[in-house]
Amino acid sequence: MPVAVKSLDARRYAQTFAVFIERSHEYPAMNRRLVEVTNTLPPNFTCLDVGAGTGKVLTEWLQAGGQKPGIYLAVEPNALHAPTLRDTCDALGVVSTVDERPFDEHFPIGSELDFALFSHCLYWPQHPAACVAHAYNALKPGGVLVAFLQGPYAIHSINHLFEPEFDRDQPSGPHHGFSSAELLRELRDIGLEAELFLDPTPHDLSDLMGSDNEQELNEYLSFCLQIEFAELSGYLREDILAYLKAACVEQDGKRLWYAPNATVMLKKA
């Protein structure tokens, strides 16, 4: 029988995300991809950034040598992230508009785009491929769309393995277990053929499972599963921890959980 669990609200999502990204090595790979792409775009390019968060991705791609957008249209529905995002854009000198409405296939984009970015945000819309197609259709000739999301391994696997065990008090999002594999299939179904890149981006969990780090471990797994992991007890908590330990590899004195980050790319002819 499924166990009653509490799903994360927007506040807890933001809090646990901050813990999660400290363990993930995906951002350097994402930054390299964004530098490669943005430096091929016209000067003062127009960028749509869906799921812009606090501006961490924007900041790091510019710091890594990527080209600055001339017009930056950011979509960030999390009310805890949006104010920080505005401050980040101001500090970077990026001309920006921050829209706090959720992005869907009917979202008013309002202008032609040189670049569209979906950064780990396609887990939330009802029709993720339709959202991608909507942004793709707004690209100018020569424009590029990049979607970052999980590959069909690691966190994707743990989602699908344990989700049937949960009786959530509220939905965590319609596609929490969504990966690049599902996105590519759905894009093909609507006539779009995308490129796929997978980067070896481990999570460093070296000291996470010791008794001194139980609170951080709870926060990390809360984000992965989108539940309050600290409130789990008994066999289910032990099963999840056993899975996580078994999924890690020991390398160079570290305990690494390999969670390849996927880049799905579309270019407008």
C-alpha beads as a LAMMPS data file, in Angstrom:
LAMMPS data file: protein, C-alpha beads

269 atoms
268 bonds

1 atom types
1 bond types

-500.0 500.0 xlo xhi
-500.0 500.0 ylo yhi
-500.0 500.0 zlo zhi

Masses

1 110.0

Atoms # bond

1 1 1 0.000 0.000 0.000
2 1 1 1.404 3.447 -0.912
3 1 1 2.757 5.527 1.960
4 1 1 1.359 9.015 2.625
5 1 1 4.015 11.624 1.742
6 1 1 4.186 15.391 1.643
7 1 1 5.179 16.911 -1.699
8 1 1 7.401 19.987 -1.810
9 1 1 5.811 23.393 -2.203
10 1 1 7.534 26.286 -3.995
11 1 1 9.384 27.383 -0.857
12 1 1 10.710 23.915 -0.097
13 1 1 11.575 23.351 -3.758
14 1 1 13.808 26.414 -3.683
15 1 1 15.416 25.381 -0.380
16 1 1 16.182 21.808 -1.402
17 1 1 17.350 22.885 -4.852
18 1 1 20.057 24.992 -3.208
19 1 1 21.359 21.841 -1.462
20 1 1 21.058 19.695 -4.588
21 1 1 23.134 21.943 -6.858
22 1 1 26.016 21.972 -4.383
23 1 1 26.403 18.227 -5.052
24 1 1 25.899 18.287 -8.812
25 1 1 28.660 18.668 -11.406
26 1 1 26.243 19.352 -14.244
27 1 1 26.678 23.129 -14.364
28 1 1 30.209 23.217 -15.838
29 1 1 29.004 20.992 -18.695
30 1 1 25.947 23.184 -19.218
31 1 1 28.127 26.300 -19.213
32 1 1 30.461 24.847 -21.849
33 1 1 27.473 24.079 -24.062
34 1 1 26.043 27.559 -23.615
35 1 1 29.362 29.235 -24.395
36 1 1 29.641 27.177 -27.599
37 1 1 26.099 28.038 -28.681
38 1 1 25.859 31.700 -27.705
39 1 1 29.171 32.578 -29.314
40 1 1 27.763 31.483 -32.690
41 1 1 24.764 33.820 -32.384
42 1 1 24.442 37.366 -33.757
43 1 1 25.569 40.236 -31.509
44 1 1 22.833 41.479 -29.164
45 1 1 20.839 38.299 -29.737
46 1 1 17.351 37.861 -28.317
47 1 1 17.118 35.086 -25.726
48 1 1 14.120 33.364 -24.173
49 1 1 15.153 31.602 -20.936
50 1 1 12.381 29.365 -19.589
51 1 1 12.930 28.294 -15.993
52 1 1 15.588 30.953 -15.460
53 1 1 15.715 30.341 -11.698
54 1 1 17.815 32.815 -9.741
55 1 1 20.013 33.632 -12.738
56 1 1 22.739 31.139 -11.785
57 1 1 22.914 29.658 -15.292
58 1 1 22.986 33.091 -16.956
59 1 1 25.685 34.311 -14.580
60 1 1 27.922 31.293 -15.044
61 1 1 27.675 31.163 -18.830
62 1 1 28.686 34.823 -19.018
63 1 1 31.523 34.255 -16.553
64 1 1 32.690 31.310 -18.673
65 1 1 32.987 33.541 -21.743
66 1 1 29.601 33.211 -23.381
67 1 1 28.083 36.096 -25.293
68 1 1 25.675 38.380 -23.422
69 1 1 22.135 38.577 -24.831
70 1 1 20.964 41.952 -26.057
71 1 1 17.378 41.208 -25.032
72 1 1 16.726 38.628 -22.317
73 1 1 13.179 37.345 -21.848
74 1 1 13.131 35.256 -18.674
75 1 1 10.270 33.070 -17.500
76 1 1 10.371 32.098 -13.809
77 1 1 7.113 31.166 -12.060
78 1 1 8.702 30.492 -8.648
79 1 1 7.975 33.648 -6.665
80 1 1 10.994 32.967 -4.452
81 1 1 13.373 32.906 -7.425
82 1 1 12.013 35.758 -9.537
83 1 1 13.156 38.711 -7.329
84 1 1 16.680 37.300 -7.135
85 1 1 16.642 36.815 -10.906
86 1 1 15.764 40.477 -11.449
87 1 1 18.604 41.545 -9.151
88 1 1 20.996 39.211 -10.978
89 1 1 20.078 40.665 -14.366
90 1 1 20.566 44.203 -13.060
91 1 1 23.963 43.297 -11.605
92 1 1 25.044 41.740 -14.909
93 1 1 23.807 44.696 -16.949
94 1 1 21.463 42.444 -18.936
95 1 1 18.407 44.128 -20.450
96 1 1 15.686 41.841 -19.185
97 1 1 12.003 41.152 -18.744
98 1 1 11.085 38.631 -16.049
99 1 1 7.685 36.994 -16.476
100 1 1 6.333 35.008 -13.530
101 1 1 3.620 33.172 -15.462
102 1 1 4.080 29.444 -16.161
103 1 1 5.265 28.716 -19.691
104 1 1 3.032 26.612 -21.935
105 1 1 2.336 26.175 -25.642
106 1 1 0.138 29.308 -25.622
107 1 1 2.581 31.606 -23.812
108 1 1 2.847 35.020 -25.567
109 1 1 6.508 35.105 -26.581
110 1 1 6.042 38.437 -28.319
111 1 1 9.142 38.593 -30.517
112 1 1 11.321 36.509 -32.788
113 1 1 14.159 34.734 -31.025
114 1 1 17.767 33.943 -31.771
115 1 1 18.051 31.573 -28.822
116 1 1 15.636 29.659 -26.583
117 1 1 16.764 27.890 -23.413
118 1 1 14.848 25.418 -21.250
119 1 1 16.967 24.715 -18.182
120 1 1 15.609 21.720 -16.244
121 1 1 12.077 23.086 -16.391
122 1 1 10.310 20.615 -18.703
123 1 1 9.236 18.464 -15.754
124 1 1 6.367 20.841 -14.978
125 1 1 4.253 21.676 -18.062
126 1 1 1.440 19.383 -19.122
127 1 1 2.789 19.169 -22.689
128 1 1 6.581 19.590 -22.638
129 1 1 7.198 18.810 -26.315
130 1 1 4.500 21.295 -27.322
131 1 1 6.247 23.944 -25.189
132 1 1 9.524 23.240 -26.966
133 1 1 7.802 23.375 -30.365
134 1 1 6.179 26.707 -29.437
135 1 1 9.581 28.258 -28.676
136 1 1 11.162 26.613 -31.720
137 1 1 8.509 28.140 -33.968
138 1 1 9.446 31.581 -32.608
139 1 1 13.105 31.187 -33.640
140 1 1 14.518 33.212 -36.497
141 1 1 16.275 31.307 -39.300
142 1 1 19.601 30.205 -37.864
143 1 1 18.216 30.321 -34.312
144 1 1 19.006 27.629 -31.764
145 1 1 16.981 25.986 -29.005
146 1 1 18.674 24.159 -26.128
147 1 1 16.856 22.115 -23.503
148 1 1 18.721 20.780 -20.480
149 1 1 17.093 17.926 -18.604
150 1 1 17.942 14.667 -16.950
151 1 1 18.969 11.698 -19.011
152 1 1 17.140 8.371 -18.608
153 1 1 19.415 7.235 -15.767
154 1 1 20.078 7.988 -12.107
155 1 1 17.454 10.412 -10.773
156 1 1 15.066 9.429 -13.575
157 1 1 15.408 5.806 -12.464
158 1 1 14.902 6.497 -8.783
159 1 1 11.793 8.547 -9.618
160 1 1 10.183 5.722 -11.545
161 1 1 11.230 3.017 -9.091
162 1 1 9.777 4.664 -5.978
163 1 1 6.964 6.905 -7.230
164 1 1 4.414 4.024 -7.067
165 1 1 5.199 3.766 -3.334
166 1 1 4.040 7.340 -2.630
167 1 1 0.565 8.615 -1.863
168 1 1 1.214 12.334 -2.311
169 1 1 -0.802 15.014 -0.546
170 1 1 -0.532 17.077 -3.760
171 1 1 0.924 16.442 -7.216
172 1 1 4.631 17.214 -7.549
173 1 1 4.248 18.111 -11.209
174 1 1 2.868 16.126 -14.124
175 1 1 6.254 14.981 -15.453
176 1 1 8.629 14.792 -12.500
177 1 1 10.253 11.660 -13.941
178 1 1 10.526 13.137 -17.437
179 1 1 13.844 12.665 -19.266
180 1 1 15.531 13.306 -22.602
181 1 1 14.303 9.929 -23.860
182 1 1 10.659 10.894 -23.469
183 1 1 11.252 14.371 -24.895
184 1 1 12.931 13.033 -28.043
185 1 1 10.062 10.596 -28.624
186 1 1 7.440 13.301 -28.187
187 1 1 9.300 15.705 -30.483
188 1 1 9.533 13.041 -33.191
189 1 1 5.799 12.468 -32.870
190 1 1 5.202 16.113 -33.851
191 1 1 7.773 16.112 -36.634
192 1 1 10.828 17.599 -34.921
193 1 1 14.147 15.741 -34.963
194 1 1 16.558 16.998 -32.299
195 1 1 20.211 16.382 -31.518
196 1 1 21.056 14.717 -28.208
197 1 1 24.223 15.114 -26.147
198 1 1 24.869 13.322 -22.850
199 1 1 27.586 14.588 -20.509
200 1 1 29.148 12.529 -17.684
201 1 1 28.040 14.795 -14.867
202 1 1 28.279 13.010 -11.498
203 1 1 26.904 14.062 -8.172
204 1 1 29.609 13.985 -5.500
205 1 1 28.033 12.219 -2.512
206 1 1 31.360 11.412 -0.823
207 1 1 30.460 12.490 2.699
208 1 1 26.706 12.739 2.343
209 1 1 25.688 9.431 3.888
210 1 1 27.522 9.791 7.177
211 1 1 25.650 10.381 10.411
212 1 1 26.923 13.963 10.598
213 1 1 25.200 14.882 7.335
214 1 1 21.727 13.456 7.830
215 1 1 20.002 16.831 7.408
216 1 1 21.775 17.541 4.114
217 1 1 21.029 14.005 2.895
218 1 1 17.358 14.519 3.721
219 1 1 17.316 17.778 1.756
220 1 1 19.168 16.273 -1.196
221 1 1 16.801 13.307 -1.488
222 1 1 13.813 15.549 -0.870
223 1 1 14.726 17.412 -4.042
224 1 1 15.399 14.229 -6.027
225 1 1 12.029 12.721 -5.109
226 1 1 10.080 15.958 -4.550
227 1 1 8.876 14.789 -1.144
228 1 1 9.787 15.526 2.465
229 1 1 12.286 12.688 2.804
230 1 1 12.923 13.404 6.495
231 1 1 9.327 12.424 7.234
232 1 1 9.726 8.947 5.739
233 1 1 10.333 6.095 8.131
234 1 1 10.784 2.353 8.078
235 1 1 11.424 0.155 5.070
236 1 1 10.851 2.785 2.377
237 1 1 13.531 5.148 3.678
238 1 1 15.958 2.238 4.013
239 1 1 15.173 0.970 0.502
240 1 1 15.840 4.390 -1.034
241 1 1 19.110 4.801 0.857
242 1 1 20.208 1.294 -0.137
243 1 1 19.455 2.071 -3.795
244 1 1 21.406 5.312 -3.644
245 1 1 24.449 3.663 -2.047
246 1 1 24.433 0.832 -4.596
247 1 1 24.134 3.277 -7.506
248 1 1 27.331 5.107 -6.541
249 1 1 30.838 4.244 -7.680
250 1 1 34.091 4.812 -5.808
251 1 1 36.508 6.845 -7.913
252 1 1 39.622 8.789 -6.881
253 1 1 38.600 8.577 -3.250
254 1 1 35.121 9.936 -3.949
255 1 1 31.650 8.402 -3.962
256 1 1 30.011 9.472 -7.231
257 1 1 26.473 8.992 -8.498
258 1 1 26.594 9.296 -12.272
259 1 1 23.585 11.218 -13.533
260 1 1 24.336 12.157 -17.162
261 1 1 22.931 15.570 -17.966
262 1 1 21.148 15.682 -21.328
263 1 1 21.235 18.481 -23.873
264 1 1 18.502 18.383 -26.508
265 1 1 19.189 20.835 -29.334
266 1 1 17.135 22.103 -32.261
267 1 1 18.404 24.480 -34.966
268 1 1 16.096 26.487 -37.207
269 1 1 16.960 26.241 -40.895

Bonds

1 1 1 2
2 1 2 3
3 1 3 4
4 1 4 5
5 1 5 6
6 1 6 7
7 1 7 8
8 1 8 9
9 1 9 10
10 1 10 11
11 1 11 12
12 1 12 13
13 1 13 14
14 1 14 15
15 1 15 16
16 1 16 17
17 1 17 18
18 1 18 19
19 1 19 20
20 1 20 21
21 1 21 22
22 1 22 23
23 1 23 24
24 1 24 25
25 1 25 26
26 1 26 27
27 1 27 28
28 1 28 29
29 1 29 30
30 1 30 31
31 1 31 32
32 1 32 33
33 1 33 34
34 1 34 35
35 1 35 36
36 1 36 37
37 1 37 38
38 1 38 39
39 1 39 40
40 1 40 41
41 1 41 42
42 1 42 43
43 1 43 44
44 1 44 45
45 1 45 46
46 1 46 47
47 1 47 48
48 1 48 49
49 1 49 50
50 1 50 51
51 1 51 52
52 1 52 53
53 1 53 54
54 1 54 55
55 1 55 56
56 1 56 57
57 1 57 58
58 1 58 59
59 1 59 60
60 1 60 61
61 1 61 62
62 1 62 63
63 1 63 64
64 1 64 65
65 1 65 66
66 1 66 67
67 1 67 68
68 1 68 69
69 1 69 70
70 1 70 71
71 1 71 72
72 1 72 73
73 1 73 74
74 1 74 75
75 1 75 76
76 1 76 77
77 1 77 78
78 1 78 79
79 1 79 80
80 1 80 81
81 1 81 82
82 1 82 83
83 1 83 84
84 1 84 85
85 1 85 86
86 1 86 87
87 1 87 88
88 1 88 89
89 1 89 90
90 1 90 91
91 1 91 92
92 1 92 93
93 1 93 94
94 1 94 95
95 1 95 96
96 1 96 97
97 1 97 98
98 1 98 99
99 1 99 100
100 1 100 101
101 1 101 102
102 1 102 103
103 1 103 104
104 1 104 105
105 1 105 106
106 1 106 107
107 1 107 108
108 1 108 109
109 1 109 110
110 1 110 111
111 1 111 112
112 1 112 113
113 1 113 114
114 1 114 115
115 1 115 116
116 1 116 117
117 1 117 118
118 1 118 119
119 1 119 120
120 1 120 121
121 1 121 122
122 1 122 123
123 1 123 124
124 1 124 125
125 1 125 126
126 1 126 127
127 1 127 128
128 1 128 129
129 1 129 130
130 1 130 131
131 1 131 132
132 1 132 133
133 1 133 134
134 1 134 135
135 1 135 136
136 1 136 137
137 1 137 138
138 1 138 139
139 1 139 140
140 1 140 141
141 1 141 142
142 1 142 143
143 1 143 144
144 1 144 145
145 1 145 146
146 1 146 147
147 1 147 148
148 1 148 149
149 1 149 150
150 1 150 151
151 1 151 152
152 1 152 153
153 1 153 154
154 1 154 155
155 1 155 156
156 1 156 157
157 1 157 158
158 1 158 159
159 1 159 160
160 1 160 161
161 1 161 162
162 1 162 163
163 1 163 164
164 1 164 165
165 1 165 166
166 1 166 167
167 1 167 168
168 1 168 169
169 1 169 170
170 1 170 171
171 1 171 172
172 1 172 173
173 1 173 174
174 1 174 175
175 1 175 176
176 1 176 177
177 1 177 178
178 1 178 179
179 1 179 180
180 1 180 181
181 1 181 182
182 1 182 183
183 1 183 184
184 1 184 185
185 1 185 186
186 1 186 187
187 1 187 188
188 1 188 189
189 1 189 190
190 1 190 191
191 1 191 192
192 1 192 193
193 1 193 194
194 1 194 195
195 1 195 196
196 1 196 197
197 1 197 198
198 1 198 199
199 1 199 200
200 1 200 201
201 1 201 202
202 1 202 203
203 1 203 204
204 1 204 205
205 1 205 206
206 1 206 207
207 1 207 208
208 1 208 209
209 1 209 210
210 1 210 211
211 1 211 212
212 1 212 213
213 1 213 214
214 1 214 215
215 1 215 216
216 1 216 217
217 1 217 218
218 1 218 219
219 1 219 220
220 1 220 221
221 1 221 222
222 1 222 223
223 1 223 224
224 1 224 225
225 1 225 226
226 1 226 227
227 1 227 228
228 1 228 229
229 1 229 230
230 1 230 231
231 1 231 232
232 1 232 233
233 1 233 234
234 1 234 235
235 1 235 236
236 1 236 237
237 1 237 238
238 1 238 239
239 1 239 240
240 1 240 241
241 1 241 242
242 1 242 243
243 1 243 244
244 1 244 245
245 1 245 246
246 1 246 247
247 1 247 248
248 1 248 249
249 1 249 250
250 1 250 251
251 1 251 252
252 1 252 253
253 1 253 254
254 1 254 255
255 1 255 256
256 1 256 257
257 1 257 258
258 1 258 259
259 1 259 260
260 1 260 261
261 1 261 262
262 1 262 263
263 1 263 264
264 1 264 265
265 1 265 266
266 1 266 267
267 1 267 268
268 1 268 269
